[in-house]
Amino acid sequence: MAEMMQFDLVSPERRLTSVQASEVQIPGAEGDFTAMALHAPVITTLRPGVLKVVTASGTEEYLVTGGFAEVGAAGTSVLAERAFAKADVTPELLEDLIKEANLQRDASNTDMAAKYADDLVAASTQISG
């Protein structure tokens, strides 16, 4: 059995999960990566995407819209701007998030806002598929 680590996922509204995990697949802004026990310390920003948590009882998936991840030897903490358990993600929620991202992109007219909107569309396809 893989070595376990503490994993916490929180958003400004609430704590979504606090579990022992063998690995966490994180949508990092510079690329996706997997955190495991005894991982080298790193702090990174998140892009919109699907965060996967592997526990002894199975895999949990969450949609995150951005935020930060702090990874260390003892565990991983994700502070998400917004996060939703896969079971809570509805087509209406995805539509609202994408609409909001597109409005932000149109208002700012920057590459970063366009990438955010594109990443959110890709994440919505991944989590609903």
Helices and strands as residue ranges (DSSP letters): E 5-10, E 15-21, E 23-28, E 31-36, E 42-46, E 49-55, E 58-64, E 67-71, E 75-80, E 83-85, G 86-88, H 91-108, H 111-128
